[in-house]
Each structure stands twice: as structure tokens, then as C-alpha cells.
Amino acid sequence: MVAAEPIAPPTIDAQAPIDAPGLHNLVAFHADVWSGSVPEGDAGFDTLKSLGVRTILSVDGALPDLERARARSMRYVHLPIGYDGFDDARKVELARAVRDLPRPIYIHCHHGKHRSAGASAAIAVSLGWLTPAQAAARMKVSGTAAGYTGLWQCTAKAAPLTAAVIDAARADFPERTVPSSLVAAMVEIDEVHDRLKLAQKSGWRAPPDHPDLAPLADAGRLADLYRLLDDDAQLKDVPESQRATVREWLVREGLAAVRLEGLMEAMDASAPDRAALNLRADASLALLGASCKACHQQHRD
């Protein structure tokens, strides 16, 4: 373990995120509650240690790196949320975790732009630190894309919670929240892929007969699912002889899903080359579909 160079922590009035060794998009939502990206290797955890972080709260779907956190005497809590937002029960759990656990607290998702910012904003409103408008302004500093409407709505609808309401939430904060099964995750991948195909038919927008669809959120969820499955605990039911092949497929599909997510974000930013982005997204989804079919034929069908 190497001591990281001390950096100044993010401040609540900063109008740009901070990047540091192994960390990206650090933004303050309170004096000692910060949002950002997943810590990358030893560098990221060393930076958190140099900042004095005592609790790491992951809202990402992927499983946390407990060993690196424990080696630096930091507690990990894993309360994942979706790109499409989260329900009131999860909001109160998050508020209790931030209210009760040792600070400074670092809240992260994968990129540190969307889910961690949305969760931090709703928490800040729930604990009476910020108004919804002030919290939304901090989300803009984080770079939360407009297309993640569910996250923005969670912040807009948030209001200060009473101590009694927060006290009723669970206090046995899990270090890891493991999905039910590999099969369940694969079923969700198929469902997300089907929703993306519907959006594709409408030029990568929510179709008129399905206004509830959110292509950007679905692309992010797809990338999240592939990251989640690339873990020994998730592949334990895959025969040993097939595990390396399946893991290679998961990594390849995950990278393709990340590219599709990036294209969706560019579209959401009203890029002038929308037609070109549509064609690239079409190609990315076609590759994902072909690879899924090939994997099913080899390992499932």
C-alpha cells in the first residue's frame, strides 16, 4: 500500500468535478459526503484514504472490492440503484446509511456521473442539507445526463425526512448485495435488449406507444449487468470447462454495451451528427445481438 499524495477534498460550492489518482468526477453534496466514480485499483483506494474517507457507499450494480477497502480500514456498504431511479424504501435506506455511518462518506457508481450523483442529491434533500433545486444543480456539476429522467425525478420529488421515518429503515447495511442468480441476470439482459430494439425502431427515442422507455437508462443498465456478471461468485454454476469462454464473452459484451451507452449519452446531448450516431448505435446493437445469439447456442440452447 502506497500513501497517496494529499489532495484537497471537493467543496460544496465547486462548479467542476475533481479528478484524482484512481478516482473521477468527485463532487461534494455536503461538506463530508462526496460523489464520484468507482475506485480504480490501489490508486483509487489510496486516494480515498488520503482524503480521510471512512465509509464507501456503492450504488453501482457491480460487487464492491471489499479487500482493498478493508486493508485501508474503510467500511463498504452496497445499496445498488438503477439508472431509472429508485423507490422510497431505497431512498430512506440510503439516507439512514449516510446519516448514521462514519464520515467522510464516498458515494460511487461506475462513472460517478449519474447514479452516484442522483443518489447523493436525493440523500442531501432527504437529510435537509439541500433543496431539490440546489441538489439538481450539484447533479449538473457531476455531469448527470438529462436522459436519466428517473434519477432527476427522484431528486425533484425528494423532501426532508423525519427522524422517525429514517429510524424505521434497515440498519444492517450489507457489504455486498448479490443478485439472485446468473439466470435472472441473463433474463434481464434479454429484456433490456428487447427494449433497446424498440427504441432503435424509433430512431433511438422512446416510441410513441412506449413513452415510458428510456434508451439511455437501458444502455447503462445493460453495461452494468455485464460488469456485474464478470465475477467468480456469479459464474460458480458455469461448468469449469466453459468458464473462461463465458468470461471472455462477458468482457467483450460489456465493452460493447459501454460503447452503446456512450453513443446514447452523445445523442442525449443533442449532438449535431445525430444521424451518424444512430447508425453507429444500430451497428453496436446488431453486434450485441449476434454475440448473444452465438453464446446462447453454445452455452444455453
Contacts in CASP RR format, 6 or more apart in sequence:
PFRMAT RR
TARGET T0000
AUTHOR 0000-0000-0000
METHOD contacts of the structure
MODEL  1
MVAAEPIAPPTIDAQAPIDAPGLHNLVAFHADVWSGSVPEGDAGFDTLKS
LGVRTILSVDGALPDLERARARSMRYVHLPIGYDGFDDARKVELARAVRD
LPRPIYIHCHHGKHRSAGASAAIAVSLGWLTPAQAAARMKVSGTAAGYTG
LWQCTAKAAPLTAAVIDAARADFPERTVPSSLVAAMVEIDEVHDRLKLAQ
KSGWRAPPDHPDLAPLADAGRLADLYRLLDDDAQLKDVPESQRATVREWL
VREGLAAVRLEGLMEAMDASAPDRAALNLRADASLALLGASCKACHQQHR
D
1 42 0 8 1.000
1 46 0 8 1.000
1 71 0 8 1.000
1 72 0 8 1.000
2 42 0 8 1.000
2 46 0 8 1.000
3 46 0 8 1.000
3 49 0 8 1.000
3 50 0 8 1.000
4 20 0 8 1.000
4 21 0 8 1.000
4 43 0 8 1.000
4 44 0 8 1.000
4 46 0 8 1.000
4 47 0 8 1.000
4 49 0 8 1.000
4 50 0 8 1.000
5 21 0 8 1.000
5 50 0 8 1.000
6 50 0 8 1.000
7 18 0 8 1.000
7 20 0 8 1.000
7 47 0 8 1.000
7 50 0 8 1.000
7 51 0 8 1.000
9 26 0 8 1.000
9 28 0 8 1.000
9 32 0 8 1.000
9 34 0 8 1.000
9 51 0 8 1.000
9 104 0 8 1.000
10 17 0 8 1.000
10 18 0 8 1.000
10 26 0 8 1.000
10 27 0 8 1.000
10 28 0 8 1.000
10 34 0 8 1.000
11 28 0 8 1.000
11 31 0 8 1.000
12 28 0 8 1.000
12 29 0 8 1.000
12 30 0 8 1.000
12 31 0 8 1.000
12 138 0 8 1.000
14 27 0 8 1.000
14 28 0 8 1.000
14 141 0 8 1.000
15 141 0 8 1.000
16 141 0 8 1.000
17 24 0 8 1.000
17 25 0 8 1.000
17 26 0 8 1.000
17 27 0 8 1.000
17 36 0 8 1.000
17 141 0 8 1.000
17 142 0 8 1.000
17 143 0 8 1.000
18 25 0 8 1.000
18 26 0 8 1.000
18 27 0 8 1.000
19 25 0 8 1.000
19 26 0 8 1.000
20 26 0 8 1.000
20 44 0 8 1.000
20 47 0 8 1.000
21 43 0 8 1.000
21 44 0 8 1.000
21 46 0 8 1.000
21 47 0 8 1.000
22 37 0 8 1.000
22 39 0 8 1.000
22 40 0 8 1.000
22 41 0 8 1.000
22 43 0 8 1.000
22 44 0 8 1.000
22 47 0 8 1.000
23 36 0 8 1.000
23 37 0 8 1.000
23 39 0 8 1.000
23 40 0 8 1.000
23 44 0 8 1.000
23 47 0 8 1.000
23 48 0 8 1.000
24 36 0 8 1.000
24 37 0 8 1.000
24 111 0 8 1.000
24 112 0 8 1.000
25 35 0 8 1.000
25 36 0 8 1.000
25 37 0 8 1.000
25 111 0 8 1.000
25 112 0 8 1.000
25 113 0 8 1.000
25 142 0 8 1.000
25 143 0 8 1.000
26 34 0 8 1.000
26 35 0 8 1.000
26 36 0 8 1.000
27 34 0 8 1.000
27 35 0 8 1.000
27 36 0 8 1.000
27 117 0 8 1.000
27 120 0 8 1.000
27 138 0 8 1.000
27 141 0 8 1.000
27 142 0 8 1.000
28 34 0 8 1.000
28 35 0 8 1.000
28 138 0 8 1.000
29 35 0 8 1.000
29 107 0 8 1.000
29 117 0 8 1.000
29 120 0 8 1.000
29 121 0 8 1.000
29 123 0 8 1.000
29 124 0 8 1.000
29 129 0 8 1.000
29 130 0 8 1.000
29 135 0 8 1.000
29 138 0 8 1.000
30 124 0 8 1.000
30 127 0 8 1.000
30 129 0 8 1.000
30 130 0 8 1.000
32 103 0 8 1.000
32 104 0 8 1.000
32 105 0 8 1.000
33 98 0 8 1.000
33 103 0 8 1.000
33 104 0 8 1.000
33 105 0 8 1.000
33 107 0 8 1.000
33 120 0 8 1.000
33 123 0 8 1.000
33 124 0 8 1.000
34 51 0 8 1.000
34 53 0 8 1.000
34 104 0 8 1.000
34 105 0 8 1.000
34 106 0 8 1.000
34 107 0 8 1.000
34 120 0 8 1.000
35 106 0 8 1.000
35 107 0 8 1.000
35 108 0 8 1.000
35 112 0 8 1.000
35 116 0 8 1.000
35 117 0 8 1.000
35 118 0 8 1.000
35 119 0 8 1.000
35 120 0 8 1.000
35 142 0 8 1.000
36 106 0 8 1.000
36 107 0 8 1.000
36 108 0 8 1.000
36 109 0 8 1.000
36 112 0 8 1.000
36 113 0 8 1.000
36 116 0 8 1.000
36 117 0 8 1.000
36 142 0 8 1.000
37 108 0 8 1.000
37 109 0 8 1.000
37 110 0 8 1.000
37 111 0 8 1.000
37 112 0 8 1.000
37 113 0 8 1.000
37 116 0 8 1.000
38 58 0 8 1.000
38 60 0 8 1.000
38 62 0 8 1.000
38 108 0 8 1.000
38 109 0 8 1.000
38 110 0 8 1.000
38 112 0 8 1.000
39 45 0 8 1.000
39 47 0 8 1.000
39 48 0 8 1.000
39 56 0 8 1.000
39 65 0 8 1.000
39 68 0 8 1.000
39 108 0 8 1.000
41 65 0 8 1.000
41 68 0 8 1.000
42 68 0 8 1.000
45 65 0 8 1.000
45 68 0 8 1.000
45 69 0 8 1.000
45 71 0 8 1.000
45 72 0 8 1.000
45 74 0 8 1.000
46 72 0 8 1.000
48 56 0 8 1.000
48 72 0 8 1.000
48 74 0 8 1.000
48 106 0 8 1.000
49 72 0 8 1.000
49 74 0 8 1.000
51 104 0 8 1.000
51 106 0 8 1.000
52 104 0 8 1.000
53 74 0 8 1.000
53 104 0 8 1.000
53 105 0 8 1.000
53 106 0 8 1.000
54 74 0 8 1.000
54 75 0 8 1.000
54 101 0 8 1.000
54 102 0 8 1.000
54 103 0 8 1.000
54 104 0 8 1.000
54 105 0 8 1.000
55 74 0 8 1.000
55 75 0 8 1.000
55 76 0 8 1.000
55 77 0 8 1.000
55 97 0 8 1.000
55 101 0 8 1.000
55 102 0 8 1.000
55 103 0 8 1.000
55 104 0 8 1.000
55 105 0 8 1.000
55 106 0 8 1.000
56 64 0 8 1.000
56 69 0 8 1.000
56 74 0 8 1.000
56 75 0 8 1.000
56 76 0 8 1.000
56 77 0 8 1.000
56 105 0 8 1.000
56 106 0 8 1.000
56 108 0 8 1.000
57 77 0 8 1.000
57 79 0 8 1.000
57 94 0 8 1.000
57 97 0 8 1.000
57 98 0 8 1.000
57 101 0 8 1.000
57 105 0 8 1.000
57 106 0 8 1.000
57 107 0 8 1.000
57 108 0 8 1.000
58 64 0 8 1.000
58 76 0 8 1.000
58 77 0 8 1.000
58 78 0 8 1.000
58 79 0 8 1.000
58 80 0 8 1.000
58 107 0 8 1.000
58 108 0 8 1.000
58 109 0 8 1.000
59 79 0 8 1.000
59 80 0 8 1.000
59 81 0 8 1.000
59 94 0 8 1.000
59 107 0 8 1.000
59 108 0 8 1.000
59 109 0 8 1.000
59 115 0 8 1.000
59 116 0 8 1.000
59 119 0 8 1.000
60 80 0 8 1.000
60 108 0 8 1.000
60 109 0 8 1.000
60 110 0 8 1.000
60 115 0 8 1.000
60 116 0 8 1.000
60 224 0 8 1.000
61 80 0 8 1.000
61 82 0 8 1.000
61 109 0 8 1.000
61 177 0 8 1.000
61 224 0 8 1.000
61 227 0 8 1.000
61 228 0 8 1.000
62 110 0 8 1.000
62 224 0 8 1.000
62 227 0 8 1.000
62 228 0 8 1.000
62 231 0 8 1.000
63 78 0 8 1.000
63 176 0 8 1.000
63 178 0 8 1.000
63 228 0 8 1.000
63 231 0 8 1.000
63 233 0 8 1.000
64 76 0 8 1.000
64 78 0 8 1.000
64 175 0 8 1.000
64 176 0 8 1.000
65 76 0 8 1.000
66 76 0 8 1.000
66 175 0 8 1.000
66 176 0 8 1.000
69 75 0 8 1.000
69 76 0 8 1.000
70 76 0 8 1.000
75 101 0 8 1.000
75 102 0 8 1.000
75 175 0 8 1.000
76 175 0 8 1.000
76 176 0 8 1.000
77 97 0 8 1.000
77 101 0 8 1.000
77 173 0 8 1.000
77 174 0 8 1.000
77 175 0 8 1.000
78 174 0 8 1.000
78 175 0 8 1.000
78 176 0 8 1.000
78 177 0 8 1.000
79 90 0 8 1.000
79 93 0 8 1.000
79 94 0 8 1.000
79 97 0 8 1.000
79 173 0 8 1.000
79 174 0 8 1.000
79 177 0 8 1.000
80 177 0 8 1.000
81 90 0 8 1.000
81 94 0 8 1.000
81 115 0 8 1.000
81 119 0 8 1.000
82 115 0 8 1.000
82 217 0 8 1.000
82 221 0 8 1.000
82 224 0 8 1.000
83 114 0 8 1.000
83 115 0 8 1.000
83 148 0 8 1.000
83 151 0 8 1.000
83 214 0 8 1.000
83 216 0 8 1.000
83 217 0 8 1.000
83 218 0 8 1.000
83 220 0 8 1.000
83 221 0 8 1.000
83 224 0 8 1.000
84 148 0 8 1.000
84 149 0 8 1.000
84 150 0 8 1.000
84 151 0 8 1.000
84 214 0 8 1.000
84 217 0 8 1.000
84 221 0 8 1.000
85 115 0 8 1.000
85 118 0 8 1.000
85 148 0 8 1.000
85 150 0 8 1.000
85 151 0 8 1.000
85 153 0 8 1.000
85 154 0 8 1.000
86 94 0 8 1.000
86 119 0 8 1.000
86 122 0 8 1.000
86 154 0 8 1.000
89 169 0 8 1.000
91 122 0 8 1.000
91 123 0 8 1.000
91 126 0 8 1.000
91 154 0 8 1.000
91 158 0 8 1.000
92 126 0 8 1.000
92 161 0 8 1.000
92 165 0 8 1.000
92 166 0 8 1.000
92 168 0 8 1.000
92 169 0 8 1.000
93 169 0 8 1.000
93 170 0 8 1.000
93 173 0 8 1.000
94 119 0 8 1.000
94 122 0 8 1.000
94 123 0 8 1.000
94 126 0 8 1.000
95 122 0 8 1.000
95 123 0 8 1.000
95 126 0 8 1.000
95 127 0 8 1.000
95 161 0 8 1.000
95 166 0 8 1.000
95 169 0 8 1.000
96 166 0 8 1.000
96 167 0 8 1.000
96 169 0 8 1.000
96 170 0 8 1.000
96 171 0 8 1.000
97 105 0 8 1.000
97 173 0 8 1.000
98 105 0 8 1.000
98 107 0 8 1.000
98 123 0 8 1.000
98 127 0 8 1.000
99 127 0 8 1.000
99 166 0 8 1.000
100 171 0 8 1.000
101 173 0 8 1.000
107 116 0 8 1.000
107 119 0 8 1.000
107 120 0 8 1.000
107 123 0 8 1.000
108 116 0 8 1.000
109 115 0 8 1.000
109 116 0 8 1.000
109 119 0 8 1.000
110 223 0 8 1.000
110 224 0 8 1.000
110 227 0 8 1.000
112 142 0 8 1.000
113 142 0 8 1.000
113 143 0 8 1.000
113 144 0 8 1.000
113 145 0 8 1.000
114 142 0 8 1.000
114 143 0 8 1.000
114 144 0 8 1.000
114 145 0 8 1.000
114 148 0 8 1.000
114 151 0 8 1.000
115 151 0 8 1.000
116 142 0 8 1.000
117 138 0 8 1.000
117 139 0 8 1.000
117 142 0 8 1.000
117 143 0 8 1.000
117 144 0 8 1.000
117 151 0 8 1.000
118 139 0 8 1.000
118 142 0 8 1.000
118 144 0 8 1.000
118 151 0 8 1.000
118 152 0 8 1.000
118 154 0 8 1.000
118 155 0 8 1.000
120 135 0 8 1.000
120 138 0 8 1.000
121 130 0 8 1.000
121 135 0 8 1.000
121 136 0 8 1.000
121 138 0 8 1.000
121 139 0 8 1.000
121 154 0 8 1.000
121 155 0 8 1.000
121 158 0 8 1.000
122 135 0 8 1.000
122 154 0 8 1.000
122 155 0 8 1.000
122 158 0 8 1.000
124 130 0 8 1.000
124 134 0 8 1.000
124 135 0 8 1.000
124 138 0 8 1.000
125 131 0 8 1.000
125 132 0 8 1.000
125 135 0 8 1.000
125 155 0 8 1.000
125 158 0 8 1.000
125 159 0 8 1.000
125 160 0 8 1.000
126 158 0 8 1.000
126 159 0 8 1.000
126 160 0 8 1.000
126 161 0 8 1.000
126 166 0 8 1.000
127 160 0 8 1.000
127 161 0 8 1.000
128 160 0 8 1.000
130 138 0 8 1.000
132 155 0 8 1.000
132 156 0 8 1.000
132 157 0 8 1.000
132 158 0 8 1.000
132 159 0 8 1.000
135 155 0 8 1.000
135 158 0 8 1.000
136 152 0 8 1.000
136 155 0 8 1.000
136 156 0 8 1.000
139 151 0 8 1.000
139 152 0 8 1.000
139 155 0 8 1.000
144 151 0 8 1.000
144 152 0 8 1.000
145 216 0 8 1.000
145 265 0 8 1.000
145 268 0 8 1.000
145 269 0 8 1.000
146 152 0 8 1.000
146 268 0 8 1.000
147 214 0 8 1.000
147 216 0 8 1.000
147 217 0 8 1.000
147 268 0 8 1.000
148 214 0 8 1.000
148 216 0 8 1.000
148 217 0 8 1.000
149 214 0 8 1.000
149 217 0 8 1.000
150 214 0 8 1.000
150 217 0 8 1.000
178 233 0 8 1.000
179 185 0 8 1.000
179 228 0 8 1.000
179 234 0 8 1.000
181 237 0 8 1.000
182 229 0 8 1.000
182 234 0 8 1.000
182 235 0 8 1.000
182 237 0 8 1.000
182 238 0 8 1.000
185 225 0 8 1.000
185 228 0 8 1.000
185 229 0 8 1.000
185 234 0 8 1.000
186 229 0 8 1.000
186 300 0 8 1.000
188 221 0 8 1.000
188 225 0 8 1.000
189 222 0 8 1.000
189 225 0 8 1.000
189 226 0 8 1.000
189 292 0 8 1.000
190 292 0 8 1.000
192 218 0 8 1.000
192 221 0 8 1.000
192 222 0 8 1.000
192 225 0 8 1.000
193 222 0 8 1.000
193 285 0 8 1.000
193 288 0 8 1.000
193 289 0 8 1.000
193 292 0 8 1.000
195 210 0 8 1.000
195 213 0 8 1.000
195 215 0 8 1.000
195 218 0 8 1.000
196 215 0 8 1.000
196 218 0 8 1.000
196 219 0 8 1.000
196 222 0 8 1.000
196 260 0 8 1.000
196 285 0 8 1.000
197 285 0 8 1.000
198 207 0 8 1.000
198 210 0 8 1.000
198 213 0 8 1.000
199 205 0 8 1.000
199 206 0 8 1.000
199 207 0 8 1.000
199 213 0 8 1.000
199 215 0 8 1.000
199 218 0 8 1.000
200 281 0 8 1.000
200 282 0 8 1.000
200 285 0 8 1.000
201 207 0 8 1.000
202 208 0 8 1.000
203 278 0 8 1.000
204 215 0 8 1.000
204 264 0 8 1.000
204 267 0 8 1.000
204 277 0 8 1.000
204 278 0 8 1.000
204 281 0 8 1.000
205 215 0 8 1.000
206 212 0 8 1.000
206 213 0 8 1.000
206 214 0 8 1.000
206 215 0 8 1.000
207 213 0 8 1.000
215 264 0 8 1.000
216 261 0 8 1.000
216 264 0 8 1.000
216 265 0 8 1.000
216 267 0 8 1.000
216 268 0 8 1.000
219 257 0 8 1.000
219 260 0 8 1.000
219 261 0 8 1.000
219 262 0 8 1.000
219 263 0 8 1.000
219 264 0 8 1.000
220 257 0 8 1.000
220 261 0 8 1.000
220 264 0 8 1.000
222 254 0 8 1.000
222 257 0 8 1.000
222 260 0 8 1.000
222 261 0 8 1.000
222 288 0 8 1.000
223 254 0 8 1.000
223 257 0 8 1.000
223 258 0 8 1.000
223 260 0 8 1.000
223 261 0 8 1.000
225 257 0 8 1.000
226 250 0 8 1.000
226 251 0 8 1.000
226 253 0 8 1.000
226 254 0 8 1.000
226 257 0 8 1.000
227 254 0 8 1.000
228 234 0 8 1.000
229 235 0 8 1.000
229 250 0 8 1.000
230 247 0 8 1.000
230 250 0 8 1.000
230 251 0 8 1.000
230 254 0 8 1.000
235 243 0 8 1.000
235 246 0 8 1.000
235 247 0 8 1.000
238 246 0 8 1.000
238 299 0 8 1.000
242 299 0 8 1.000
245 298 0 8 1.000
245 299 0 8 1.000
246 295 0 8 1.000
246 299 0 8 1.000
249 291 0 8 1.000
249 295 0 8 1.000
252 291 0 8 1.000
253 288 0 8 1.000
253 291 0 8 1.000
253 292 0 8 1.000
256 284 0 8 1.000
256 287 0 8 1.000
256 288 0 8 1.000
256 291 0 8 1.000
257 288 0 8 1.000
259 284 0 8 1.000
260 281 0 8 1.000
260 284 0 8 1.000
260 285 0 8 1.000
260 288 0 8 1.000
263 277 0 8 1.000
263 280 0 8 1.000
263 281 0 8 1.000
263 284 0 8 1.000
264 281 0 8 1.000
266 277 0 8 1.000
267 274 0 8 1.000
267 277 0 8 1.000
267 278 0 8 1.000
267 281 0 8 1.000
271 277 0 8 1.000
END
